[in-house]
Amino acid sequence: MSKQLFLLRTLLLTLLVIVGVNAWGETKTYSIDFESSTDIYTDWTFTNITCPANDITAHSGTYCGKTGGKQTASIVTKEKVAYPAVLTCYVSKQSDNTTASNWYIQVSTDGTTWTEVKTQSATSMTQGTWVEFTANLSAYTDVYVRVYYGSSTAVRNIDDLTLTTNSGSNPYLELAESSIDFGIVTKGSSASKTLKATVANVSEATVAISGDGASAFSVDKTTLTETGDITVSANTLNAGWYNATLTLSADGTTSVTTSLSMLNVKGIVTMSAASDADIKFVSGSSSSTYAIWAASDPLTANGITLSGTKNSSTSYSYYDGTQVKFYKGNSIVLTPATGTTIFKVEIDRITTKTDNSGTINCVGLTASDGNTTTNTNVYTGNATSAVTFTASDQSRFTAIRVYYDDGAPTTATITLNAACNYGNCVYGTYSNASAWVVPEDLRVSEIAVNDGNLTMEYYTEGDVVPANTGVMVAALQDNGSYSYTINLTSEPGTSKLEDNNRLMGTGGVAITAEQMAAANTDCIFYRLTMHNGTEIGYWWGAADGAAFALAANKAYLAVPKTAAAKLSGLWISDDVSAINAVSATETDDAPAYNLAGQRVCSDAKGIVIKNGRKYINK
């Protein structure tokens, strides 16, 4: 832009300012063209900025400003600006010094403490090339405005600075990030990021998420009345690529947006020499087969099979103890099991290799799923069949990561038997081969045995119950179907009682009596049931407390014989709102006592205490 055009623009803005006065305040345009010495720009204070300078070609006109080799430099408004709008300038560098340094646009209410609004690296720009540096300041009122440079003695340059203001009534919205990428998120878990939203001169701004992937994202606020932070979360039970748009809108101004993205997967299959790798590389030589560098060929982990092919005229690829030496024409084949999808593959390539021939570049591997081909050592897509990486020349790599989903269910259903009730609650037991999240409408507990009594330890809503953990579940009676949907998760969860939990889960498979007995030696076994149709509790599931067969996704109580003695049952004594313990009841030949504590016959007349309960014999 020529200096004449810059001056014309400034003149037009000034004309607009003259007529732009209203009850909210006066608008004004501040500008510096750096064609003269600093003392003619009376609205500004200059520190370590000199002009006019022509050491490099100016952005426009003949001259520009420069820092003059000082470590810091600044240009500050002499007075507070009531309603700043947009500051724009152009920055460059005269010396090619690479010491880290930056330009900043800042504001301050007192001229001492400064808030950074925008930052521009002074190191990364190309010598002699001008970069536009701009920031919208409409969110601030009654502040000093400063352009600041620091902290290197390398000479930097500035030109054509303009600061516009508004009347104080202009609505303004801004989102700090144009995009948020959550990266890889595993199914059942969540990720959150904070997004700053600037809201000025509007009564209310609306926050909304739209797009094909909107269901995978959420926000903690749907409206804003002032500048603040929005917490954006990514969480879904369905694997795949997700993209959506967050929009901040208000009446009287243009909406602003931030794009959202994530990849949701079941897990990652790792392949390397690391001890914890799912598929471990083993040292070998070029005269061997792929079984040397990948332990065996093929090898499968979590539904992903690794195999390799060799060009007939080249050597076998192999792991040499440091890296996989991958030869021209050889291929890696990653095949998902039926129902499994590969979404992404990353290969950690070594870019150069050194041998007797010297140092040479190592080519990238070309990936293909039969439809899409990439050349970046990374595959992205939705492959339900093999993904093949091929070397066009010698290559080297150290690890492979495969992001996948196995198509397993993400939810399950807990169904309680309405007949199994006490007080105002319905009871049941449950276990799942996957970890799961406790829902809002169920009380979930583990059970320990202490001195003949059962004590419960409760989970709370949102807790994760570990896979295969036996629990008791309870729900308030509401004459409903008593079916509850739970979310499965890849998070491990934490048992409330750990080894002291005496509820044993069957997980996803039914078990036989023999399997139950083998898993819990020297125990007496109890099933949750209604005793005589009136008392709910844990009672022998077979004669004399022997093991019994039990369906999948259930739990049974296994109590060491030393703790159970002759107990044939343990009943639940309170409803879900006040449940604290489970009391023990002994066999029918338990001793009886009168109110004085004297042992009496079971059929003695009057009030008799037996198994901790009072009976009236007439």
VEXGULUM-893092 format. One record per residue (C-alpha): chain; x, y, z. Coordinates in pm, 1 decimal, always signed. Example, Ala and Ser with C-alpha at 12.3 -4.5 7.8 and 13.67 -1.06 7.14 Angstrom:
// VEXGULUM-893092
   c       east      north         up
   A    +1230.0     -450.0     +780.0
   A    +1367.0     -106.0     +714.0
This chain:
// VEXGULUM-893092
   c       east      north         up
   A       +0.0       +0.0       +0.0
   A     +146.7     +338.4      -98.2
   A     +204.2     +609.8     +158.3
   A      -50.1     +824.0      -30.9
   A     -320.1     +558.6      +11.7
   A     -234.1     +524.7     +380.2
   A     -268.7     +903.7     +426.6
   A     -595.4     +903.3     +231.0
   A     -734.8     +626.2     +450.6
   A     -636.0     +817.7     +762.1
   A     -800.2    +1134.6     +625.5
   A    -1125.8     +950.1     +552.7
   A    -1127.6     +797.8     +900.4
   A    -1069.8    +1142.4    +1047.5
   A    -1365.0    +1281.8     +852.9
   A    -1579.4    +1002.2     +986.1
   A    -1461.1    +1083.8    +1336.7
   A    -1567.0    +1446.1    +1305.2
   A    -1928.4    +1346.6    +1247.1
   A    -1918.0    +1040.3    +1469.1
   A    -1998.4    +1196.3    +1806.3
   A    -2295.2    +1078.2    +2013.6
   A    -2404.3    +1057.8    +2375.0
   A    -2183.5     +758.0    +2436.1
   A    -1858.6     +942.2    +2370.2
   A    -1633.4    +1063.4    +2092.3
   A    -1472.7     +840.6    +1831.5
   A    -1120.1     +910.1    +1714.1
   A     -842.4     +764.7    +1501.3
   A     -480.3     +767.5    +1615.3
   A     -215.7     +705.4    +1349.2
   A     +162.3     +705.1    +1302.3
   A     +315.7     +690.6     +954.0
   A     +678.0     +717.2    +1081.2
   A     +765.4     +964.0     +802.0
   A     +873.6    +1227.2    +1055.3
   A    +1046.7    +1241.9    +1391.6
   A     +860.3    +1110.0    +1692.7
   A     +788.7    +1452.6    +1842.5
   A     +515.6    +1532.8    +1588.6
   A     +301.5    +1236.9    +1696.6
   A     +164.1    +1411.7    +2001.9
   A      -81.3    +1138.8    +2109.2
   A     +196.7     +890.2    +2171.7
   A     +499.8     +834.2    +2393.0
   A     +795.9     +661.5    +2227.0
   A    +1060.5     +461.5    +2414.3
   A    +1364.1     +331.2    +2221.3
   A    +1177.3     +376.1    +1892.7
   A    +1345.1     +608.3    +1640.8
   A    +1212.6     +745.6    +1313.1
   A    +1234.0     +824.5    +1033.2
   A    +1452.1     +527.7     +937.8
   A    +1521.7     +380.0     +594.4
   A    +1760.2      +93.1     +668.1
   A    +1507.1     -141.9     +505.9
   A    +1230.4      -74.7     +255.8
   A     +935.9      +77.5     +442.0
   A     +596.3      -90.2     +445.4
   A     +466.2     +220.8     +267.7
   A     +615.7     +559.8     +190.0
   A     +985.5     +624.3     +244.3
   A    +1050.1     +568.0     +610.9
   A     +961.7     +339.9     +903.9
   A    +1045.3     +315.3    +1274.0
   A    +1309.3      +91.7    +1433.4
   A    +1411.9      -28.4    +1778.4
   A    +1770.6      +84.2    +1730.8
   A    +1931.6     -219.9    +1892.8
   A    +1764.1     -175.1    +2230.8
   A    +1642.2     -475.9    +2428.2
   A    +1296.5     -327.3    +2479.6
   A    +1096.8      -61.5    +2297.7
   A     +740.9      +69.6    +2310.3
   A     +482.2     +312.0    +2177.3
   A     +209.1     +409.1    +2428.5
   A      -95.1     +637.4    +2413.2
   A      -36.0     +943.6    +2633.7
   A     -391.2     +936.7    +2761.9
   A     -639.8     +663.1    +2832.6
   A     -858.1     +563.8    +2541.5
   A    -1223.5     +544.1    +2644.3
   A    -1338.8     +292.6    +2385.2
   A    -1052.6     +145.1    +2180.3
   A    -1157.0      -52.5    +1873.3
   A     -883.2     -195.5    +1648.1
   A     -506.9     -143.9    +1654.9
   A     -317.6     -235.6    +1338.6
   A      +51.2     -196.3    +1255.0
   A     +312.6     -368.1    +1041.9
   A     +631.5     -518.6    +1184.1
   A     +949.8     -655.0    +1031.5
   A    +1309.8     -725.8    +1124.4
   A    +1621.8     -551.8    +1003.0
   A    +1875.8     -797.3    +1146.7
   A    +1845.7    -1172.2    +1101.8
   A    +1921.5    -1242.7    +1468.1
   A    +1741.0    -1554.6    +1592.0
   A    +1729.2    -1465.6    +1962.5
   A    +1373.6    -1512.9    +2088.2
   A    +1181.5    -1185.5    +2087.2
   A     +822.7    -1070.7    +2036.3
   A     +597.2     -778.0    +1959.3
   A     +298.7     -732.6    +2192.4
   A      -24.9     -534.8    +2178.7
   A     -115.4     -451.9    +2538.4
   A     -362.5     -251.4    +2747.3
   A     -342.6     -111.0    +3100.3
   A     -580.2      +70.2    +3334.3
   A     -298.9     +240.5    +3524.1
   A       -8.8     +255.5    +3277.4
   A     +195.8      +22.1    +3499.2
   A      +42.5     -324.2    +3487.0
   A      -11.1     -444.4    +3131.7
   A     -240.5     -711.6    +2987.2
   A     -124.8     -886.3    +2670.7
   A     -394.4     -894.1    +2404.3
   A     -192.5    -1019.0    +2105.8
   A     +159.9    -1152.5    +2049.7
   A     +366.1    -1170.9    +1732.0
   A     +700.6    -1350.6    +1714.9
   A     +974.6    -1116.3    +1597.3
   A    +1209.2    -1410.4    +1546.6
   A    +1008.6    -1626.9    +1308.7
   A     +938.7    -1356.9    +1047.4
   A    +1154.3    -1323.8     +737.1
   A    +1411.6    -1044.2     +729.8
   A    +1276.3     -741.0     +542.1
   A     +923.3     -884.7     +508.8
   A     +639.3     -689.7     +667.0
   A     +379.0     -874.1     +876.3
   A      +40.0     -725.9     +965.4
   A       -6.6     -718.0    +1342.4
   A     -360.3     -638.9    +1458.9
   A     -587.8     -683.8    +1760.2
   A     -947.4     -595.2    +1836.4
   A     -961.5     -404.3    +2165.8
   A    -1337.9     -347.2    +2181.6
   A    -1364.6     -556.4    +2496.7
   A    -1162.8     -296.9    +2692.9
   A    -1263.8      +48.7    +2815.9
   A    -1073.3     +342.7    +2959.8
   A     -723.2     +199.3    +2906.7
   A     -378.4     +297.1    +2787.4
   A     -281.2     +115.2    +2468.5
   A      +74.3       +4.3    +2401.7
   A     +275.2     -167.7    +2129.4
   A     +572.5     -325.0    +2306.7
   A     +886.4     -505.5    +2185.7
   A    +1118.4     -731.2    +2388.9
   A    +1368.1     -872.1    +2459.7
   A    +1658.7     -873.0    +2216.9
   A    +1906.2     -613.0    +2091.4
   A    +1841.1     -731.3    +1736.5
   A    +1702.7     -440.4    +1531.7
   A    +1328.5     -467.4    +1462.1
   A    +1106.4     -234.9    +1257.1
   A     +752.4      -97.6    +1273.3
   A     +540.2     +103.5    +1029.0
   A     +188.8     +238.4     +958.2
   A      +27.6     +216.0    +1302.2
   A     -345.1     +294.6    +1331.9
   A     -568.7     +282.3    +1639.4
   A     -940.5     +332.9    +1585.0
   A    -1196.8     +390.8    +1858.1
   A    -1572.5     +357.7    +1879.2
   A    -1856.8     +536.4    +2051.3
   A    -1881.8     +288.0    +2334.6
   A    -2205.3     +126.6    +2218.8
   A    -2076.3     -103.9    +1947.2
   A    -2145.9     -470.5    +2027.5
   A    -1848.1     -700.0    +2002.8
   A    -1783.2    -1075.0    +2027.1
   A    -1456.9    -1269.1    +2002.9
   A    -1340.7    -1626.3    +2064.3
   A     -973.9    -1665.1    +2155.6
   A     -917.4    -1974.7    +1939.6
   A    -1022.4    -2031.7    +1581.1
   A    -1002.9    -2408.3    +1631.7
   A     -972.2    -2663.6    +1912.0
   A     -845.0    -3011.4    +1833.8
   A     -893.6    -3258.6    +2119.4
   A     -673.0    -3511.5    +1941.6
   A     -726.8    -3875.2    +2044.2
   A     -996.5    -3943.5    +2306.8
   A    -1072.4    -4299.3    +2420.1
   A    -1433.5    -4416.6    +2430.4
   A    -1607.7    -4354.6    +2760.0
   A    -1352.9    -4096.5    +2875.4
   A    -1368.8    -3721.4    +2823.9
   A    -1137.8    -3430.0    +2751.6
   A    -1195.9    -3062.8    +2831.1
   A    -1040.6    -2737.4    +2715.9
   A    -1100.5    -2375.4    +2810.1
   A    -1200.4    -2120.8    +2547.0
   A    -1198.7    -1750.0    +2629.9
   A    -1503.1    -1561.5    +2500.4
   A    -1500.2    -1181.7    +2482.4
   A    -1846.7    -1026.0    +2513.0
   A    -1888.2     -647.7    +2507.5
   A    -2187.2     -412.4    +2471.8
   A    -2447.6     -687.5    +2434.1
   A    -2712.8     -791.6    +2684.4
   A    -2659.9    -1160.4    +2621.4
   A    -2459.6    -1383.9    +2388.8
   A    -2561.0    -1738.8    +2298.2
   A    -2323.7    -2035.5    +2282.2
   A    -2423.9    -2322.5    +2052.3
   A    -2261.1    -2625.8    +1891.1
   A    -2366.2    -2741.1    +1545.0
   A    -2252.3    -2975.8    +1271.4
   A    -2246.3    -3349.6    +1204.0
   A    -2029.7    -3416.9    +1509.8
   A    -2214.1    -3187.3    +1751.2
   A    -2333.7    -3476.5    +1970.5
   A    -1973.1    -3548.9    +2074.7
   A    -1913.6    -3203.3    +2226.5
   A    -2070.0    -3002.7    +2508.2
   A    -2022.2    -2667.4    +2683.0
   A    -2069.5    -2561.5    +3043.3
   A    -2251.1    -2240.1    +2943.9
   A    -2514.9    -2171.5    +2681.2
   A    -2530.2    -1796.7    +2744.1
   A    -2283.2    -1523.7    +2842.6
   A    -2351.3    -1168.4    +2958.8
   A    -1987.8    -1067.7    +2994.1
   A    -1638.7    -1179.6    +2900.9
   A    -1553.8    -1519.1    +3047.2
   A    -1431.5    -1873.3    +2989.2
   A    -1627.5    -2151.4    +2822.4
   A    -1534.4    -2508.6    +2913.2
   A    -1568.8    -2724.4    +2604.6
   A    -1579.2    -3102.3    +2656.9
   A    -1541.2    -3391.0    +2414.4
   A    -1709.8    -3713.8    +2519.4
   A    -1885.1    -3983.8    +2319.6
   A    -1939.7    -4357.7    +2339.5
   A    -1916.1    -4403.2    +1963.5
   A    -1578.5    -4427.9    +1793.0
   A    -1497.2    -4218.6    +1487.6
   A    -1391.3    -3880.0    +1356.9
   A    -1592.4    -3586.3    +1490.1
   A    -1607.4    -3227.2    +1366.7
   A    -1837.6    -2949.7    +1482.9
   A    -1860.3    -2571.9    +1510.6
   A    -1901.4    -2368.3    +1829.3
   A    -2079.8    -2040.5    +1758.2
   A    -2097.1    -1731.4    +1980.4
   A    -2377.8    -1499.9    +1866.2
   A    -2572.5    -1194.8    +1980.6
   A    -2817.7     -948.2    +1831.3
   A    -2662.8     -657.7    +1646.9
   A    -2321.8     -805.7    +1572.3
   A    -2154.6    -1072.1    +1361.5
   A    -2133.1    -1422.6    +1506.1
   A    -1789.9    -1574.1    +1570.2
   A    -1697.1    -1939.6    +1553.0
   A    -1442.8    -2197.4    +1671.3
   A    -1409.0    -2530.5    +1493.9
   A    -1398.6    -2845.8    +1713.1
   A    -1247.8    -3181.1    +1623.8
   A    -1147.9    -3512.7    +1780.2
   A    -1087.2    -3878.7    +1705.2
   A    -1265.7    -4117.0    +1941.2
   A    -1121.8    -4469.3    +1961.4
   A    -1141.3    -4783.3    +2173.8
   A     -764.9    -4798.9    +2219.7
   A     -413.6    -4804.5    +2076.4
   A     -207.1    -5103.9    +1966.1
   A     +161.9    -5023.5    +2013.2
   A     +440.9    -5197.9    +1823.1
   A     +802.3    -5133.5    +1924.5
   A    +1092.8    -5275.7    +2124.6
   A     +949.1    -5134.2    +2448.4
   A     +882.1    -5392.6    +2717.3
   A     +516.1    -5289.7    +2743.1
   A     +449.5    -5287.9    +2367.6
   A     +149.0    -5490.3    +2251.5
   A     +364.1    -5630.6    +1970.9
   A     +734.7    -5635.4    +2057.1
   A    +1017.9    -5603.5    +1804.9
   A    +1292.7    -5864.7    +1841.5
   A    +1643.0    -5824.6    +1699.3
   A    +1724.4    -6018.4    +1384.7
   A    +1906.4    -5995.8    +1051.4
   A    +1830.2    -5931.0     +684.7
   A    +1859.5    -6299.2     +598.0
   A    +1569.3    -6391.8     +825.2
   A    +1194.3    -6353.8     +790.2
   A     +959.4    -6100.1     +942.5
   A     +927.9    -6336.6    +1237.9
   A    +1256.2    -6187.6    +1360.9
   A    +1159.5    -5821.0    +1397.7
   A     +798.9    -5875.6    +1500.6
   A     +845.6    -6182.6    +1723.6
   A     +630.1    -6388.7    +1487.6
   A     +454.4    -6332.9    +1160.6
   A     +169.5    -6270.4    +1170.9
   A     +112.7    -6146.4    +1527.3
   A     -216.8    -6014.7    +1662.2
   A     -301.1    -5777.3    +1945.7
   A     -648.7    -5640.2    +2027.0
   A     -785.5    -5742.1    +1690.9
   A     -502.5    -5588.6    +1484.2
   A     -278.3    -5831.6    +1294.9
   A      +71.2    -5727.5    +1187.3
   A     +230.8    -5906.9     +894.6
   A     +488.9    -5823.1     +630.4
   A     +574.7    -5886.6     +268.5
   A     +909.9    -5871.7      +91.3
   A    +1005.9    -5764.0     -257.9
   A    +1169.9    -6068.8     -417.1
   A    +1484.5    -5874.3     -509.8
   A    +1549.4    -5716.6     -169.3
   A    +1648.3    -5830.0     +176.4
   A    +1407.2    -5894.9     +459.5
   A    +1340.0    -5596.8     +681.1
   A    +1450.4    -5651.0    +1039.2
   A    +1500.9    -5486.9    +1379.4
   A    +1870.5    -5429.7    +1454.2
   A    +1833.1    -5350.6    +1823.8
   A    +1781.0    -4978.5    +1763.0
   A    +1556.5    -4941.5    +1460.0
   A    +1370.3    -5139.0    +1197.4
   A    +1572.8    -5142.2     +875.1
   A    +1304.7    -5135.3     +610.7
   A    +1409.9    -5203.9     +251.6
   A    +1279.8    -5085.1      -83.3
   A     +964.0    -5261.1     -196.9
   A     +889.9    -5423.2     +139.1
   A     +551.7    -5372.7     +302.9
   A     +387.3    -5368.9     +644.3
   A      +31.3    -5499.5     +647.1
   A     -204.6    -5411.2     +932.7
   A     -528.6    -5609.6     +916.1
   A     -825.7    -5544.8    +1147.1
   A    -1040.4    -5830.9    +1272.5
   A    -1401.9    -5855.7    +1164.1
   A    -1595.2    -5570.3    +1321.9
   A    -1277.0    -5373.7    +1398.6
   A    -1196.1    -5038.9    +1234.5
   A     -853.1    -4877.5    +1196.3
   A     -887.2    -4499.3    +1215.6
   A     -526.1    -4391.6    +1230.5
   A     -173.9    -4535.5    +1206.8
   A     +142.1    -4347.2    +1302.9
   A     +495.5    -4467.1    +1221.1
   A     +790.6    -4305.3    +1396.7
   A    +1028.4    -4267.7    +1103.5
   A    +1398.2    -4188.8    +1134.3
   A    +1468.6    -3927.2     +867.2
   A    +1835.8    -4010.7     +801.1
   A    +2057.8    -4314.5     +833.4
   A    +2435.7    -4341.6     +861.4
   A    +2631.7    -4642.7     +736.1
   A    +2942.0    -4719.7     +529.9
   A    +2798.5    -4509.9     +247.7
   A    +2765.3    -4205.5     +469.4
   A    +2448.5    -4025.4     +577.2
   A    +2147.1    -4048.9     +347.2
   A    +1780.1    -3955.4     +371.8
   A    +1528.1    -4225.4     +461.0
   A    +1209.6    -4216.4     +261.3
   A     +865.0    -4197.3     +410.7
   A     +632.9    -4495.5     +386.3
   A     +330.9    -4480.5     +158.1
   A       +5.7    -4591.2     +324.8
   A     -297.7    -4728.2     +142.6
   A     -629.0    -4885.7     +244.3
   A     -724.7    -4960.8     -112.9
   A     -905.6    -4629.6     -151.3
   A     -684.3    -4362.1       +5.2
   A     -306.7    -4322.2      -30.8
   A      -82.0    -4099.4     +183.2
   A     +294.8    -4049.4     +189.5
   A     +352.6    -3912.3     +538.6
   A     +405.0    -4225.7     +753.0
   A      +55.0    -4158.0     +883.3
   A     -270.1    -4317.7     +776.9
   A     -607.4    -4157.3     +859.0
   A     -939.8    -4300.9     +753.8
   A    -1196.3    -4566.4     +843.6
   A    -1035.1    -4893.0     +734.9
   A    -1224.2    -5216.7     +791.5
   A     -974.6    -5406.1     +574.2
   A     -595.1    -5409.2     +554.8
   A     -384.5    -5092.7     +563.5
   A      -52.4    -5139.6     +382.1
   A     +263.1    -4928.6     +419.6
   A     +518.5    -4964.0     +138.6
   A     +874.6    -4829.6     +109.6
   A     +978.5    -4674.9     -223.8
   A    +1340.5    -4685.7     -105.0
   A    +1527.2    -4760.4     +215.2
   A    +1347.8    -4640.9     +527.1
   A    +1394.6    -4663.8     +903.3
   A    +1146.0    -4651.1    +1189.9
   A    +1126.5    -4731.1    +1561.4
   A     +757.2    -4773.2    +1644.3
   A     +406.1    -4815.4    +1506.1
   A      +83.1    -4703.6    +1674.3
   A     -259.2    -4818.3    +1552.8
   A     -571.8    -4635.7    +1675.2
   A     -872.5    -4864.4    +1649.3
   A    -1221.9    -4956.8    +1761.4
   A    -1335.0    -5315.5    +1803.5
   A    -1705.2    -5249.4    +1760.4
   A    -1783.4    -5373.6    +2111.7
   A    -2101.3    -5239.6    +2278.4
   A    -2073.0    -4907.1    +2456.2
   A    -2378.2    -4951.6    +2678.4
   A    -2540.3    -5231.3    +2876.0
   A    -2868.5    -5281.4    +3059.6
   A    -2922.9    -5372.5    +3425.8
   A    -3267.1    -5528.4    +3483.2
   A    -3401.2    -5581.8    +3834.2
   A    -3675.5    -5825.4    +3933.5
   A    -3965.9    -5627.3    +4078.7
   A    -4052.2    -5920.8    +4305.3
   A    -3713.5    -5897.1    +4476.3
   A    -3801.3    -5604.2    +4700.6
   A    -3798.5    -5485.0    +5057.1
   A    -3936.1    -5164.0    +5200.1
   A    -3948.2    -4918.2    +4912.9
   A    -3664.0    -5069.2    +4710.1
   A    -3600.8    -5332.9    +4447.0
   A    -3271.4    -5521.0    +4468.6
   A    -3041.5    -5721.8    +4243.7
   A    -2679.6    -5811.7    +4178.1
   A    -2467.0    -5724.4    +3877.1
   A    -2125.6    -5756.2    +3714.7
   A    -1992.5    -5681.4    +3367.6
   A    -1684.2    -5790.1    +3175.0
   A    -1621.3    -5418.1    +3108.1
   A    -1586.6    -5133.9    +3353.3
   A    -1901.8    -4921.7    +3376.0
   A    -2022.1    -4587.4    +3506.0
   A    -2270.0    -4569.2    +3793.7
   A    -2588.4    -4396.0    +3670.9
   A    -2799.6    -4144.7    +3855.1
   A    -3091.3    -4370.4    +3947.6
   A    -2915.5    -4673.3    +4100.8
   A    -2747.4    -4729.1    +4436.2
   A    -2447.1    -4954.8    +4387.9
   A    -2250.4    -5118.5    +4668.5
   A    -1989.0    -5378.2    +4749.3
   A    -2021.7    -5597.4    +5057.1
   A    -1774.2    -5701.4    +5324.2
   A    -1828.0    -5953.8    +5603.2
   A    -1736.5    -5844.6    +5955.2
   A    -1820.2    -6043.6    +6269.9
   A    -2119.8    -6213.8    +6112.9
   A    -2259.4    -5889.6    +5973.5
   A    -2243.9    -5759.6    +5620.4
   A    -2134.9    -5401.2    +5574.8
   A    -2176.1    -5204.7    +5255.1
   A    -1951.2    -4956.1    +5082.2
   A    -2128.5    -4741.6    +4824.9
   A    -2030.8    -4602.4    +4489.0
   A    -2159.3    -4257.5    +4395.9
   A    -2302.4    -4137.0    +4067.8
   A    -2029.5    -4111.0    +3803.9
   A    -1794.3    -4356.6    +3976.5
   A    -1644.8    -4630.8    +3759.8
   A    -1703.9    -4990.3    +3871.7
   A    -1407.6    -5207.2    +3760.8
   A    -1461.0    -5489.3    +3512.5
   A    -1592.0    -5818.9    +3658.1
   A    -1657.4    -5662.4    +4000.0
   A    -1960.1    -5804.5    +4180.6
   A    -2197.4    -5543.7    +4325.8
   A    -2545.3    -5514.6    +4470.9
   A    -2776.6    -5264.5    +4300.6
   A    -3090.9    -5109.9    +4442.2
   A    -3357.9    -4879.6    +4301.4
   A    -3664.4    -4711.9    +4446.2
   A    -3990.9    -4887.8    +4367.3
   A    -4185.9    -4689.7    +4110.1
   A    -4385.6    -4966.2    +3941.8
   A    -4163.9    -4930.8    +3636.8
   A    -3977.2    -5186.5    +3431.9
   A    -3662.8    -5156.8    +3647.7
   A    -3432.1    -5158.9    +3344.8
   A    -3139.5    -4917.5    +3355.6
   A    -2893.1    -4829.2    +3082.1
   A    -2529.5    -4797.5    +3190.2
   A    -2233.2    -4662.2    +2995.7
   A    -1933.5    -4891.4    +2952.7
   A    -1591.1    -4730.6    +2972.0
   A    -1224.8    -4800.8    +2904.7
   A    -1128.3    -4636.1    +3233.7
   A    -1017.3    -4897.3    +3491.3
   A    -1221.4    -4774.7    +3786.6
   A    -1147.4    -4840.8    +4154.5
   A    -1308.7    -5103.1    +4375.1
   A    -1448.0    -4965.6    +4701.2
   A    -1346.2    -5266.9    +4911.5
   A    -1086.7    -5426.8    +4681.7
   A    -1002.6    -5776.7    +4817.7
   A    -1252.4    -5737.2    +5103.7
   A    -1547.4    -5733.1    +4864.1
   A    -1720.3    -6068.4    +4909.5
   A    -1952.5    -6022.6    +4610.4
   A    -1802.6    -6220.6    +4323.3
   A    -1904.3    -6131.9    +3969.9
   A    -1968.8    -6376.5    +3687.7
   A    -1881.5    -6108.4    +3429.5
   A    -2002.7    -6177.6    +3079.1
   A    -2039.1    -6556.9    +3106.8
   A    -2249.2    -6796.5    +3310.1
   A    -2061.4    -7019.1    +3555.7
   A    -2114.2    -7370.6    +3681.8
   A    -2116.8    -7480.2    +4044.9
   A    -1777.1    -7638.6    +3989.8
   A    -1634.1    -7311.4    +3857.9
   A    -1776.3    -7117.3    +4151.8
   A    -1626.2    -7358.6    +4403.2
   A    -1288.4    -7361.9    +4230.0
   A    -1269.4    -6982.6    +4229.9
   A    -1344.6    -6950.3    +4602.6
   A    -1210.7    -7234.3    +4815.9
   A    -1329.8    -7293.2    +5174.0
   A    -1629.5    -7063.4    +5131.2
   A    -2003.1    -7082.3    +5184.3
   A    -2204.5    -6942.2    +4892.2
   A    -2514.3    -6723.3    +4902.3
   A    -2759.3    -6601.1    +4640.2
   A    -2963.6    -6279.3    +4662.5
   A    -3324.3    -6392.9    +4687.2
   A    -3652.4    -6363.1    +4876.4
   A    -3660.2    -6604.7    +5175.3
   A    -4000.1    -6765.4    +5211.0
   A    -4126.8    -6490.7    +4981.6
   A    -4104.6    -6232.1    +5260.2
   A    -3743.8    -6151.3    +5353.6
   A    -3487.7    -6035.5    +5099.2
   A    -3127.6    -6121.1    +5167.7
   A    -2843.0    -6353.3    +5083.9
   A    -2941.4    -6715.8    +5144.1
   A    -2783.6    -7046.7    +5061.9
   A    -2805.4    -7106.1    +4687.8
   A    -2762.8    -7482.0    +4738.6
   A    -2788.1    -7724.1    +5029.6
   A    -2547.8    -7650.6    +5315.4
   A    -2410.4    -7344.2    +5138.9
   A    -2256.7    -7536.7    +4851.1
   A    -2166.2    -7370.2    +4521.6
   A    -2435.0    -7333.5    +4256.1
   A    -2464.8    -7238.8    +3888.4
   A    -2526.9    -6870.0    +3812.5
   A    -2608.8    -6670.2    +3500.7
   A    -2382.7    -6413.4    +3331.7
   A    -2371.2    -6054.0    +3462.0
   A    -2471.4    -6157.9    +3814.7
   A    -2290.8    -6171.6    +4149.3
   A    -2291.8    -6414.2    +4440.0
   A    -2173.4    -6384.3    +4798.4
   A    -1873.6    -6600.7    +4891.7
   A    -1806.7    -6595.8    +5266.5
   A    -1515.2    -6785.0    +5423.6
   A    -1641.5    -7078.3    +5631.3
   A    -1464.2    -6939.6    +5934.6
   A    -1680.7    -6625.8    +5914.8
   A    -2009.6    -6785.2    +5804.5
   A    -2020.9    -7070.6    +6059.3
   A    -2372.8    -7217.1    +6029.8
   A    -2534.6    -6906.5    +5885.6
   A    -2787.8    -7003.5    +5620.8
   A    -2886.3    -6649.5    +5539.0
   A    -2819.0    -6283.4    +5589.0
   A    -3109.7    -6045.3    +5544.3
   A    -3128.6    -5683.4    +5437.1
   A    -3265.4    -5477.6    +5721.1
   A    -3335.5    -5130.4    +5574.9
   A    -3452.3    -4960.9    +5255.8
   A    -3221.4    -4787.1    +5011.4
   A    -3251.4    -4448.5    +5175.9
   A    -3113.2    -4570.0    +5507.6
   A    -2931.2    -4893.6    +5435.2
   A    -2625.4    -4928.0    +5658.1
   A    -2571.7    -5298.4    +5712.0
   A    -2701.6    -5646.2    +5651.6
   A    -2782.9    -5841.6    +5966.7
   A    -2701.7    -6211.8    +6011.0
   A    -2965.4    -6474.6    +6079.2
   A    -2863.3    -6817.5    +6204.6
   A    -3014.0    -7158.8    +6138.0
   A    -3346.2    -7263.0    +6289.2
   A    -3180.5    -7435.8    +6588.8
   A    -3041.5    -7106.1    +6720.5
   A    -3083.6    -7059.8    +7100.8
   A    -3377.6    -6854.3    +7236.3
   A    -3373.8    -6604.3    +7526.7
   A    -3628.5    -6415.0    +7731.8
   A    -3616.5    -6041.2    +7800.2
   A    -3398.8    -6104.1    +8106.2
   A    -3132.9    -6268.2    +7889.6
   A    -3203.8    -6617.7    +8024.7
   A    -3194.7    -6905.8    +7778.0
   A    -3534.2    -7061.6    +7726.3
   A    -3700.0    -7313.5    +7495.1
   A    -3796.4    -7186.4    +7154.0
   A    -4165.0    -7252.1    +7229.8
   A    -4160.8    -7076.0    +7567.2
   A    -4466.2    -6856.1    +7625.2
   A    -4433.1    -6481.6    +7601.6
   A    -4169.2    -6271.2    +7428.4
   A    -3875.3    -6477.2    +7299.1
   A    -3557.9    -6339.4    +7142.2
   A    -3408.0    -6558.3    +6870.5
   A    -3150.3    -6469.3    +6603.3
   A    -3165.4    -6109.6    +6725.5
   A    -3541.0    -6082.6    +6669.0
   A    -3836.0    -6070.1    +6910.0
   A    -4121.7    -6322.4    +6879.6
   A    -4444.9    -6355.2    +7080.4
   A    -4535.4    -6715.2    +7162.1
   A    -4893.9    -6759.1    +7276.2
